[in-house]
Amino acid sequence: MFKKVLISFLLFIPLTASAGVADLEIKATDILFSKTPLVAGDQVRIYAKIYNVGEVDVSGYTTFFQGSVPLGDSQVVSSVVGGSPDEVYVDFVVPAGEFNIRAEIRGTDPVDHNVANDVAITQVWKPILDDDRDGIENSHDNCPQTSNANQLDTDGDTLGNACDDDDDNDGMTDGVEQELGTNPLVKDSDGDGVLDPNDAYPTDPKRSVLEQPKPVPPPLPVEPVVKSVPQPEEQSNPVSEKTLNQSTPSSTISSILTKVVEQVTGQEPAVEVNDEQIVSSVVTSANAVFTYEKISWNTFFFRLAGPAREGHVYNWDFGDGTTSSKTEVEHVFAKSGTYEVTLTIHTPSGGQATEKAEIVVPLFTLDNQFVLFVVIVLSVLLFIAFLSLVLIAKRLHAQSRNKQDYKHSEHHRFVNEQDGLDDKQDEEDNEDSEEDDENNEDEDDDEEEIFVKPVHKKRIIVREE
C-alpha cells in the first residue's frame, strides 16, 4: 500500500511542474493609430501589441473601447512563449470631441493568471476639425470648406483665393475678369493708372476712355415704286349688268375659305394682294440705318440704308438664332411670330452702334402652308357634311312618297273589293226579286177567286258606303 501512494506522488510532481503559468500583457504606449494627426470624421485603424510574459502558449483576443463605449473585438491571436509580440487591431471613426481608448485582453486559453496587466488606457486625444482635409484646422483656415494648403490671400481680406470670387478686391469678380482677359490678381491689369472697373479698355495701356462711334449718315430717301396696272381692253360686245353682278367660281371659293378661317380662328385672315396691286413696301428703321422689304408672308429683304463704309463690320441678328455679316440679305423666318432684328455696326476704332426693328410674321394667312391645310380640311369636312344632309333629305322624301303610294294603293284595293261585293249582292237581290215576283203571281191567281187583294212585301237593301 505504501508503495502505491509513493508512486502516485512521484508521478504527480512532474505533471504539476510542466503545466506552468499563462500570462498575456498589453501596454498603453503600444496603442497607436494608422495615421495622425487625428481629424474628426476620418476612419482610422487602432493597433495594439500583445506580449506573452507567461510560461505557456496562450490564445485570446482584445476588445477596444472609446471610453466606456465598445468599438469591437480584434482577431484571435496565439501568442508563443518567448516569441515576438502579436499585433491586434480594430477600425475606428474619429469623433469630433476629445476621447481616449481602452484595450482589454479577453477569452484567453488557458486562463490568464495575472489580470492586472490585461487592461491598458491611453491618454486623452483631441482631434482637429478640418472639413476640407487640407491639413489646416478650421479655426485657422481662410477657406475652411475649400482645400488650400498654401492659404494664399492676395488682397488680404482674410478670405483665401481658393474661395474668394474677387482675388484683387477691385470690384470685378474673377469670372468677369476671365471673360475680359484681365488679370484677376491685379487691380490695374494694363498698368495705365486706371483700375480695371473704370477702364473702358482694361487690357490696352494706351486707351481708357470709351470712344464714341461716328454718326452714320442718313440714307437717301427711297421713293416708293408703283407697278403699273395694265388696263383691260374694251370688249366689242357689251356686257350686261346681270353678268357683272354674277360672281365667278374662284371668287365664291375664296369667300367661303375666308368665312371658314374667320369662324375657326376668330380672326380676320390676311388679305391676299395680287402682284398687280402690290406697292413697294420698303420700311426704314427708326434711325434710318437700314431698310427692309417684305417679299412674302415669312420672307424679308434687308439692306443698309446707305453705302457700306470701308473697315466697318456689319452683323445682323434676326432674332430667331440666325445671323449674317452681309450688307444686304434675304431672310426666311421658319415660323410666325414677332422678331426683333438687330444690326450691329463695328467701327475700325473699336466702337459699335446698334439699330433694331420689329418684324411681324403673321400666322393667319393662306400663304402659310399649315393654315392652308387646315382650311382645306375644314372645307372638305363641310362639303361632306352638306352632301350627307342632302342624301338624308332625299332618303326621307323617298320614304314619305312610298308611304303615300302605299296608302293610295290600299284604298283603291279596298274600293274595288267593296264594288265587287256590291255587284254580287245586287245579283242575289235580283234573283230574290224574280223569285218573289213569280211567287206573287201564283198567289194572285189563287186569290182572284176569293177577291182578296194581296199585300206585297218589299225588301230594303242598305249598302254601306
C-alpha positions as CSV (number, residue, x, y, z in Angstrom):
1,M,0.0,0.0,0.0
2,F,2.8,2.5,0.8
3,K,4.5,1.7,-2.5
4,K,1.3,2.7,-4.4
5,V,1.0,6.1,-2.7
6,L,4.7,6.8,-3.3
7,I,4.4,6.0,-7.0
8,S,1.4,8.3,-7.4
9,F,3.1,11.2,-5.6
10,L,6.2,10.8,-7.8
11,L,4.0,10.9,-11.0
12,F,2.0,14.0,-9.8
13,I,5.1,16.2,-9.2
14,P,6.4,16.3,-12.8
15,L,2.8,16.9,-14.2
16,T,2.3,19.9,-11.9
17,A,5.7,21.4,-12.8
18,S,5.1,21.0,-16.5
19,A,1.7,23.0,-16.5
20,G,3.4,26.5,-16.0
21,V,1.7,29.9,-15.7
22,A,-0.4,31.7,-18.5
23,D,0.1,35.5,-18.7
24,L,-0.6,37.9,-21.5
25,E,0.3,41.7,-21.2
26,I,-0.9,44.9,-23.1
27,K,0.7,48.3,-22.7
28,A,-0.9,51.8,-23.2
29,T,2.2,53.1,-25.0
30,D,1.7,50.4,-27.7
31,I,-1.8,51.5,-28.7
32,L,-1.3,53.5,-31.9
33,F,-3.4,54.9,-34.8
34,S,-2.9,54.2,-38.5
35,K,-2.4,58.0,-39.3
36,T,-2.0,61.2,-37.4
37,P,-3.0,63.9,-36.8
38,L,-6.4,62.7,-35.9
39,V,-9.1,64.6,-38.0
40,A,-12.7,64.4,-36.9
41,G,-14.7,62.2,-39.3
42,D,-11.7,60.3,-40.6
43,Q,-11.7,56.5,-40.5
44,V,-8.6,55.1,-38.9
45,R,-7.3,51.8,-37.6
46,I,-6.3,51.3,-33.9
47,Y,-3.3,48.9,-33.3
48,A,-2.1,47.3,-30.1
49,K,0.6,44.8,-29.2
50,I,0.1,41.7,-27.0
51,Y,3.1,40.2,-25.1
52,N,3.3,36.6,-23.7
53,V,5.1,37.0,-20.4
54,G,3.9,33.7,-19.0
55,E,5.3,30.2,-19.2
56,V,3.0,28.6,-21.7
57,D,1.5,29.4,-25.1
58,V,-1.8,31.3,-24.8
59,S,-4.5,32.3,-27.3
60,G,-7.0,35.2,-26.9
61,Y,-8.4,38.4,-28.4
62,T,-8.6,42.1,-27.4
63,T,-11.7,44.3,-27.0
64,F,-11.3,48.0,-27.7
65,F,-13.4,50.8,-26.0
66,Q,-13.9,54.5,-26.6
67,G,-14.2,55.5,-23.0
68,S,-16.9,53.0,-22.0
69,V,-18.4,52.5,-25.4
70,P,-17.2,49.3,-27.1
71,L,-15.7,49.6,-30.5
72,G,-15.3,45.9,-31.3
73,D,-13.2,42.8,-30.9
74,S,-9.9,42.2,-32.6
75,Q,-8.9,38.9,-34.3
76,V,-7.9,35.9,-32.1
77,V,-4.1,35.5,-31.7
78,S,-2.0,32.7,-30.4
79,S,1.0,34.1,-28.5
80,V,4.1,31.9,-28.2
81,V,6.3,31.9,-25.1
82,G,9.4,33.9,-25.8
83,G,8.2,34.9,-29.2
84,S,7.6,38.4,-30.8
85,P,4.5,40.4,-29.7
86,D,1.3,39.8,-31.6
87,E,-0.4,42.9,-33.2
88,V,-4.2,43.2,-32.9
89,Y,-6.5,46.0,-34.4
90,V,-10.0,47.4,-34.9
91,D,-11.4,50.1,-37.3
92,F,-12.5,53.4,-35.8
93,V,-14.1,56.7,-36.9
94,V,-12.5,59.7,-35.2
95,P,-15.1,61.7,-33.2
96,A,-15.4,65.5,-33.1
97,G,-14.6,65.7,-29.4
98,E,-11.9,64.6,-27.0
99,F,-11.6,60.8,-26.3
100,N,-9.4,58.0,-25.0
101,I,-9.0,54.3,-25.9
102,R,-9.2,51.4,-23.5
103,A,-8.0,47.9,-24.6
104,E,-8.7,44.7,-22.7
105,I,-7.4,41.2,-23.2
106,R,-10.2,38.6,-23.1
107,G,-11.0,35.0,-23.9
108,T,-7.5,33.6,-23.0
109,D,-6.9,29.8,-23.2
110,P,-5.5,28.7,-20.9
111,V,-6.9,31.2,-18.4
112,D,-4.7,34.2,-17.7
113,H,-3.5,34.0,-14.1
114,N,-2.5,37.7,-14.0
115,V,-5.4,40.0,-15.0
116,A,-3.7,43.1,-13.7
117,N,-1.8,43.6,-16.9
118,D,-4.7,42.7,-19.2
119,V,-6.1,46.3,-19.5
120,A,-4.4,49.5,-20.9
121,I,-5.9,53.0,-21.2
122,T,-4.4,55.7,-23.4
123,Q,-4.1,59.4,-22.9
124,V,-6.9,61.8,-23.9
125,W,-6.8,62.6,-27.6
126,K,-8.1,65.9,-29.1
127,P,-8.9,65.6,-32.8
128,I,-8.7,68.7,-35.1
129,L,-11.7,70.0,-37.2
130,D,-10.6,70.2,-40.8
131,D,-13.6,69.9,-43.1
132,D,-11.7,70.4,-46.4
133,R,-8.9,68.0,-45.3
134,D,-6.1,70.3,-46.3
135,G,-4.2,69.9,-43.0
136,I,-5.3,73.3,-41.7
137,E,-7.7,73.4,-38.8
138,N,-11.0,75.1,-39.5
139,S,-10.3,77.8,-36.9
140,H,-7.1,78.8,-38.7
141,D,-8.2,78.1,-42.3
142,N,-9.1,81.1,-44.5
143,C,-11.1,78.7,-46.7
144,P,-12.5,76.1,-44.3
145,Q,-14.7,74.4,-47.0
146,T,-12.2,74.6,-49.8
147,S,-8.9,72.8,-49.8
148,N,-6.0,75.4,-49.9
149,A,-2.9,74.2,-48.0
150,N,-0.9,77.3,-49.2
151,Q,-3.5,79.7,-47.6
152,L,-2.9,82.3,-50.4
153,D,-4.8,85.5,-49.8
154,T,-3.8,88.1,-52.5
155,D,-6.0,91.0,-51.3
156,G,-5.5,90.3,-47.6
157,D,-9.2,90.2,-46.8
158,T,-8.8,87.1,-44.7
159,L,-10.6,85.1,-47.4
160,G,-8.3,82.8,-49.4
161,N,-8.1,83.0,-53.1
162,A,-9.5,79.5,-53.4
163,C,-12.9,80.7,-52.1
164,D,-12.7,84.4,-52.9
165,D,-14.6,85.4,-56.1
166,D,-12.6,88.7,-56.2
167,D,-9.0,88.0,-55.5
168,D,-7.7,91.5,-56.1
169,N,-10.7,93.2,-54.5
170,D,-11.2,95.6,-57.3
171,G,-14.9,95.2,-57.5
172,M,-14.9,92.9,-60.6
173,T,-15.4,89.2,-60.0
174,D,-12.8,86.7,-61.2
175,G,-15.2,85.3,-63.7
176,V,-15.8,88.7,-65.3
177,E,-12.1,89.4,-65.4
178,Q,-11.5,86.0,-67.1
179,E,-14.0,86.9,-69.8
180,L,-12.4,90.3,-70.3
181,G,-8.9,88.8,-70.4
182,T,-7.7,90.9,-67.4
183,N,-5.6,89.7,-64.5
184,P,-7.8,88.7,-61.5
185,L,-4.9,89.2,-59.1
186,V,-4.1,92.8,-60.2
187,K,-6.4,95.8,-59.8
188,D,-4.9,97.5,-62.9
189,S,-4.2,94.9,-65.5
190,D,-2.7,97.1,-68.2
191,G,-0.9,99.4,-65.7
192,D,-2.2,102.7,-67.1
193,G,-3.2,104.0,-63.7
194,V,-6.9,103.4,-64.2
195,L,-8.5,100.5,-62.3
196,D,-10.0,97.7,-64.3
197,P,-13.6,98.5,-63.4
198,N,-13.2,102.2,-64.6
199,D,-11.1,101.3,-67.7
200,A,-13.1,101.1,-70.9
201,Y,-10.1,99.2,-72.4
202,P,-8.6,97.4,-69.4
203,T,-6.1,95.4,-71.5
204,D,-4.9,98.4,-73.6
205,P,-2.5,100.7,-71.7
206,K,-2.9,103.5,-74.4
207,R,-6.7,103.9,-74.0
208,S,-9.0,104.0,-71.1
209,V,-12.0,106.2,-72.2
210,L,-14.7,104.8,-74.4
211,E,-14.6,106.2,-77.9
212,Q,-18.0,107.4,-79.2
213,P,-18.9,105.9,-82.6
214,K,-19.0,108.3,-85.5
215,P,-22.6,109.1,-86.6
216,V,-23.9,107.2,-89.5
217,P,-25.1,109.5,-92.3
218,P,-28.9,109.2,-93.0
219,P,-29.8,107.3,-96.1
220,L,-31.1,108.7,-99.3
221,P,-34.8,108.9,-99.4
222,V,-36.4,105.9,-101.1
223,E,-39.2,106.7,-103.4
224,P,-41.9,104.0,-103.5
225,V,-42.1,102.2,-106.8
226,V,-45.6,101.7,-108.0
227,K,-46.0,99.0,-110.6
228,S,-48.3,99.9,-113.5
229,V,-51.5,98.1,-113.7
230,P,-52.5,97.1,-117.2
231,Q,-55.9,98.3,-118.2
232,P,-58.2,95.6,-119.7
233,E,-59.1,96.1,-123.4
234,E,-62.7,97.1,-124.1
235,Q,-64.8,94.3,-125.5
236,S,-66.7,94.8,-128.7
237,N,-69.7,93.1,-127.2
238,P,-71.3,94.9,-124.3
239,V,-71.6,93.0,-121.0
240,S,-75.0,93.1,-119.3
241,E,-75.3,94.3,-115.7
242,K,-76.6,90.9,-114.7
243,T,-73.4,89.2,-116.0
244,L,-71.2,91.7,-114.0
245,N,-73.1,91.0,-110.8
246,Q,-72.5,87.3,-111.1
247,S,-69.5,86.0,-109.0
248,T,-67.0,83.7,-110.6
249,P,-66.4,80.2,-109.1
250,S,-62.9,81.3,-107.9
251,S,-64.3,84.3,-106.0
252,T,-67.0,82.1,-104.4
253,I,-64.5,79.6,-103.2
254,S,-62.3,82.4,-101.9
255,S,-65.2,83.9,-99.9
256,I,-66.1,80.5,-98.5
257,L,-62.5,79.9,-97.3
258,T,-62.4,83.4,-95.8
259,K,-65.5,82.7,-93.7
260,V,-64.1,79.4,-92.6
261,V,-60.9,81.0,-91.4
262,E,-62.9,83.6,-89.5
263,Q,-65.1,81.0,-87.8
264,V,-62.2,78.7,-86.9
265,T,-59.6,81.2,-85.7
266,G,-61.9,84.1,-84.6
267,Q,-59.6,86.5,-86.5
268,E,-59.8,88.1,-89.9
269,P,-57.4,86.3,-92.3
270,A,-54.6,88.1,-94.0
271,V,-55.7,89.8,-97.2
272,E,-54.1,88.5,-100.3
273,V,-53.0,91.1,-102.8
274,N,-52.3,90.4,-106.4
275,D,-49.0,91.2,-107.9
276,E,-50.7,94.0,-109.9
277,Q,-51.8,95.6,-106.7
278,I,-48.5,95.4,-104.7
279,V,-46.9,98.8,-103.9
280,S,-43.3,98.5,-102.9
281,S,-43.4,98.3,-99.0
282,V,-39.9,99.3,-98.1
283,V,-39.7,100.2,-94.5
284,T,-36.8,102.2,-92.9
285,S,-35.5,101.6,-89.4
286,A,-36.0,104.1,-86.6
287,N,-32.7,105.9,-87.1
288,A,-32.6,105.3,-90.9
289,V,-29.7,102.8,-90.6
290,F,-31.2,100.1,-92.7
291,T,-34.3,99.2,-94.7
292,Y,-36.3,96.1,-95.1
293,E,-38.9,94.9,-97.5
294,K,-41.5,92.1,-97.2
295,I,-41.2,89.6,-100.1
296,S,-43.7,87.0,-98.9
297,W,-45.5,86.2,-95.7
298,N,-42.3,85.0,-94.0
299,T,-39.5,86.3,-96.3
300,F,-37.9,89.7,-95.9
301,F,-35.1,91.5,-97.7
302,F,-32.7,93.6,-95.5
303,R,-30.1,96.1,-96.8
304,L,-28.1,99.0,-95.5
305,A,-29.8,102.4,-96.0
306,G,-26.6,103.9,-97.3
307,P,-23.4,102.6,-98.8
308,A,-21.1,100.3,-96.8
309,R,-18.1,102.0,-95.3
310,E,-14.6,100.7,-95.5
311,G,-13.3,99.0,-92.4
312,H,-16.8,98.7,-90.9
313,V,-18.2,95.3,-89.9
314,Y,-22.0,94.7,-90.2
315,N,-23.6,91.9,-88.2
316,W,-27.3,91.0,-88.5
317,D,-29.2,89.2,-85.8
318,F,-32.7,88.2,-87.0
319,G,-34.0,87.2,-83.5
320,D,-34.5,83.5,-84.4
321,G,-31.0,82.3,-83.8
322,T,-29.8,83.2,-87.3
323,T,-27.1,85.8,-88.0
324,S,-25.4,87.3,-91.1
325,S,-22.5,89.6,-91.9
326,K,-23.6,90.7,-95.3
327,T,-24.6,94.3,-96.1
328,E,-27.8,93.1,-97.7
329,V,-29.5,89.7,-97.1
330,E,-32.8,87.9,-97.8
331,H,-34.0,86.0,-94.7
332,V,-36.8,83.5,-94.4
333,F,-38.4,83.1,-90.9
334,A,-39.2,79.5,-90.2
335,K,-42.5,80.2,-88.3
336,S,-44.9,83.0,-87.5
337,G,-44.2,85.4,-84.6
338,T,-42.7,88.7,-83.7
339,Y,-38.9,89.0,-84.2
340,E,-36.5,91.8,-83.2
341,V,-33.9,92.2,-86.0
342,T,-30.7,93.9,-84.8
343,L,-27.9,95.4,-86.9
344,T,-24.7,95.9,-85.1
345,I,-22.0,98.1,-86.8
346,H,-18.4,97.7,-85.6
347,T,-16.1,100.6,-86.4
348,P,-12.3,100.3,-87.1
349,S,-11.6,102.2,-83.8
350,G,-13.4,99.6,-81.7
351,G,-16.7,101.3,-81.3
352,Q,-20.0,99.9,-82.2
353,A,-23.6,101.1,-82.8
354,T,-26.8,99.1,-83.0
355,E,-30.1,99.6,-84.7
356,K,-33.3,97.4,-84.1
357,A,-36.6,96.8,-85.9
358,E,-39.5,94.7,-85.1
359,I,-40.7,92.2,-87.7
360,V,-44.1,90.6,-87.5
361,V,-44.7,87.3,-89.4
362,P,-48.5,86.7,-89.5
363,L,-49.9,83.3,-88.7
364,F,-53.4,83.5,-90.3
365,T,-52.6,83.8,-94.0
366,L,-53.3,81.4,-96.8
367,D,-49.7,81.6,-97.8
368,N,-48.9,79.7,-94.5
369,Q,-49.0,76.1,-95.5
370,F,-50.3,75.0,-92.2
371,V,-53.2,77.4,-92.2
372,L,-54.0,76.5,-95.9
373,F,-54.0,72.8,-94.9
374,V,-56.4,73.5,-92.0
375,V,-58.7,75.5,-94.3
376,I,-58.7,72.8,-97.0
377,V,-59.5,70.1,-94.4
378,L,-62.4,72.1,-92.9
379,S,-63.7,72.9,-96.4
380,V,-63.7,69.2,-97.2
381,L,-65.5,68.3,-93.9
382,L,-68.1,71.0,-94.6
383,F,-68.7,69.7,-98.1
384,I,-69.0,66.1,-96.8
385,A,-71.5,67.3,-94.2
386,F,-73.5,69.2,-96.8
387,L,-73.6,66.0,-99.1
388,S,-74.7,64.0,-96.1
389,L,-77.6,66.3,-95.3
390,V,-78.7,66.3,-99.0
391,L,-78.7,62.4,-99.0
392,I,-80.6,62.2,-95.8
393,A,-83.2,64.7,-97.1
394,K,-83.6,62.7,-100.3
395,R,-84.0,59.5,-98.3
396,L,-86.6,60.9,-96.0
397,H,-88.5,62.3,-99.1
398,A,-88.4,58.9,-100.8
399,Q,-89.7,57.2,-97.7
400,S,-92.6,59.7,-97.4
401,R,-93.5,59.1,-101.1
402,N,-93.5,55.4,-100.6
403,K,-95.9,55.6,-97.7
404,Q,-98.3,57.8,-99.6
405,D,-98.3,55.5,-102.6
406,Y,-98.9,52.5,-100.3
407,K,-101.9,54.3,-98.7
408,H,-103.4,55.1,-102.2
409,S,-102.9,51.5,-103.4
410,E,-104.6,50.1,-100.3
411,H,-107.5,52.5,-100.6
412,H,-108.1,51.5,-104.3
413,R,-107.9,47.8,-103.4
414,F,-110.4,48.3,-100.7
415,V,-112.8,50.2,-103.0
416,N,-112.5,47.6,-105.7
417,E,-113.3,44.8,-103.2
418,Q,-116.4,46.8,-101.9
419,D,-117.6,47.3,-105.5
420,G,-117.3,43.5,-106.2
421,L,-119.3,42.7,-103.1
422,D,-121.9,45.2,-104.1
423,D,-122.3,43.7,-107.5
424,K,-122.6,40.3,-106.1
425,Q,-125.2,41.5,-103.6
426,D,-127.2,43.1,-106.4
427,E,-127.3,39.9,-108.4
428,E,-128.5,38.0,-105.4
429,D,-131.2,40.7,-104.8
430,N,-132.3,40.5,-108.4
431,E,-132.6,36.7,-108.2
432,D,-134.6,37.1,-104.9
433,S,-136.8,39.7,-106.5
434,E,-137.6,37.5,-109.5
435,E,-138.5,34.6,-107.2
436,D,-140.7,36.9,-105.2
437,D,-142.4,38.1,-108.4
438,E,-143.1,34.6,-109.5
439,N,-144.5,33.6,-106.2
440,N,-146.6,36.7,-106.1
441,E,-148.1,36.0,-109.5
442,D,-149.0,32.5,-108.3
443,E,-150.6,33.9,-105.2
444,D,-152.5,36.5,-107.2
445,D,-154.0,33.8,-109.4
446,D,-155.1,31.9,-106.4
447,E,-156.6,34.9,-104.6
448,E,-158.6,36.2,-107.5
449,E,-161.2,33.8,-106.8
450,I,-161.8,35.0,-103.3
451,F,-161.3,38.6,-104.2
452,V,-158.6,39.2,-101.6
453,K,-156.0,41.8,-102.5
454,P,-152.6,40.6,-101.7
455,V,-150.1,42.7,-99.9
456,H,-146.6,42.8,-101.5
457,K,-143.6,42.9,-99.2
458,K,-140.6,44.9,-100.3
459,R,-137.1,44.0,-99.3
460,I,-134.9,47.0,-98.4
461,I,-131.2,46.6,-99.0
462,V,-128.9,49.1,-97.2
463,R,-125.4,49.5,-98.7
464,E,-122.5,50.6,-96.6
465,E,-120.6,53.2,-98.3
